């Protein structure tokens, strides 16, 4: 009998210790902040890159004018060594992503890359006196402007996860470049 009483006591002590550890872990977990929301989108200043691109590119570089402060520029780059490739990305007011891409690269390859696999539809839109072609089906939907005389061989793509309404808003903000 003496041997079983010691085993019962040690099993009981182990269960109590385990309970205290779980309780302590629960208290610690409650007091640690849990931020499950997305991190805030950081705004970038693209003015210097825009000026550089406008001086170096062989075409009129597009940048929006007159958008509300709710549109946050999030990324910018100009690659003169890569067919004068211009990129300007935004977080739209509804949180969707919208990007402006321009390049003198071969249009079909450039559009494939910029739209991430979208295909041309039969639908076009008149925006700012220009005819934009809708692309859909890839990761992004897009509005594509190509073969415009004033673009000097560049193709312009406004693409992203935003609706065609949002893409049209951005295309309209580009105005005459």
C-alpha positions in Angstrom: 0.0 0.0 0.0 2.8 2.4 0.8 4.1 2.2 -2.8 0.8 3.1 -4.5 0.2 6.2 -2.4 3.4 7.8 -3.6 2.6 7.1 -7.3 -0.9 8.6 -6.9 0.5 11.7 -5.2 3.2 12.2 -8.0 0.5 11.8 -10.8 -1.7 14.3 -9.0 1.2 16.8 -8.6 2.0 16.4 -12.4 -1.6 17.2 -13.3 -1.7 20.2 -11.0 1.7 21.4 -12.4 0.4 21.0 -16.0 -2.7 23.0 -15.1 -0.7 25.8 -13.6 1.5 26.0 -16.7 -1.5 26.1 -19.0 -3.1 28.8 -16.8 0.1 30.9 -16.9 0.4 30.5 -20.6 -3.2 31.6 -21.0 -2.6 34.7 -18.9 0.5 35.6 -20.9 -1.3 35.1 -24.2 -4.2 37.4 -23.1 -1.8 40.3 -22.3 0.3 40.1 -25.5 -1.2 42.3 -28.2 -2.6 40.5 -31.2 -2.8 42.7 -34.3 -4.4 40.5 -37.0 -5.0 43.4 -39.4 -2.9 44.1 -42.5 0.0 46.4 -41.9 -0.6 50.0 -43.0 0.4 50.9 -46.5 3.3 53.3 -46.6 3.2 56.2 -49.0 6.2 56.8 -51.2 7.3 60.1 -52.8 7.7 59.5 -56.5 8.6 63.0 -57.7 12.3 62.5 -58.1 11.9 59.3 -60.0 9.2 60.9 -62.2 11.5 63.8 -63.1 14.4 61.4 -63.9 12.1 59.3 -66.1 10.7 62.3 -67.9 14.2 63.5 -68.7 15.5 60.1 -69.8 12.6 58.3 -71.4 12.0 58.4 -75.2 8.3 58.9 -74.6 6.0 61.1 -72.5 6.0 59.5 -69.1 2.6 59.1 -67.5 1.8 60.1 -63.9 -1.6 60.9 -62.4 -2.7 64.4 -61.6 -5.7 65.4 -59.5 -6.2 62.1 -57.6 -7.6 62.4 -54.1 -5.2 61.9 -51.1 -6.9 58.5 -50.6 -4.8 57.2 -53.5 -1.5 56.2 -51.9 1.6 55.8 -54.1 3.3 52.6 -52.9 6.1 51.8 -55.4 8.0 53.5 -58.2 10.9 52.7 -60.5 12.3 53.7 -63.9 14.7 51.4 -65.8 16.2 53.2 -68.7 18.3 50.1 -69.5 15.2 48.0 -69.9 13.3 49.7 -72.8 12.7 52.8 -70.7 10.4 50.8 -68.3 8.3 53.0 -66.0 6.3 51.6 -63.1 4.2 53.5 -60.6 2.0 51.6 -58.1 -0.9 52.8 -56.0 -3.2 51.6 -53.3 -6.6 52.7 -54.3 -9.1 54.2 -51.8 -10.8 50.8 -51.5 -7.5 49.1 -50.8 -7.1 47.5 -54.2 -3.8 47.8 -56.2 -3.5 49.8 -59.3 -0.3 50.3 -61.4 0.8 52.4 -64.3 3.3 50.6 -66.5 5.0 52.1 -69.6 7.7 50.8 -71.9 9.0 50.8 -75.4 9.5 47.0 -75.2 7.7 44.9 -77.8 4.1 45.5 -77.0 2.9 41.9 -76.8 5.6 40.8 -74.4 5.3 44.0 -72.3 1.5 43.7 -72.0 1.8 40.0 -71.0 4.2 41.0 -68.2 2.4 44.1 -67.1 -1.1 42.5 -66.9 0.3 39.2 -65.6 -1.3 37.1 -68.2 -4.5 38.9 -69.0 -5.9 38.7 -72.6 -7.5 41.4 -74.8 -11.2 41.6 -74.9 -13.4 43.1 -77.7 -14.3 45.9 -75.4 -12.7 49.3 -75.5 -13.2 52.5 -73.5 -12.8 56.2 -74.5 -10.9 57.9 -71.7 -9.4 61.3 -72.1 -9.8 61.2 -75.9 -7.9 58.0 -76.2 -9.1 54.4 -76.9 -8.1 52.0 -74.2 -8.5 48.2 -74.7 -9.8 46.1 -71.8 -7.7 43.1 -70.8 -9.0 40.5 -68.4 -8.3 37.0 -67.1 -4.8 37.1 -65.6 -3.9 38.1 -62.1 -4.8 41.7 -63.0 -7.4 43.3 -65.2 -6.1 46.1 -67.3 -6.6 49.0 -69.6 -4.1 49.1 -72.4 -3.2 52.1 -74.6 -0.9 51.2 -77.6 0.0 52.7 -80.9 -1.0 56.2 -79.9 0.9 58.7 -82.1 1.9 61.0 -79.2 3.3 58.1 -77.2 6.4 57.7 -79.5 6.3 53.9 -79.6 5.5 53.3 -75.9 2.7 51.2 -74.6 0.9 52.3 -71.5 -0.9 49.8 -69.2 -3.1 50.6 -66.2 -3.5 47.3 -64.4 -4.3 45.9 -61.0 -6.7 44.2 -58.7 -9.1 47.1 -58.8 -12.3 47.2 -60.8 -12.4 48.6 -64.3 -14.0 51.7 -62.7 -10.9 52.2 -60.6 -8.6 51.5 -63.5 -10.5 54.0 -65.6 -10.2 56.6 -62.8 -6.4 56.2 -62.9 -6.3 56.3 -66.7 -8.4 59.5 -66.7 -6.0 61.0 -64.2 -3.1 60.5 -66.5 -4.6 63.0 -68.9 -2.6 64.1 -71.9 1.0 63.2 -71.2 
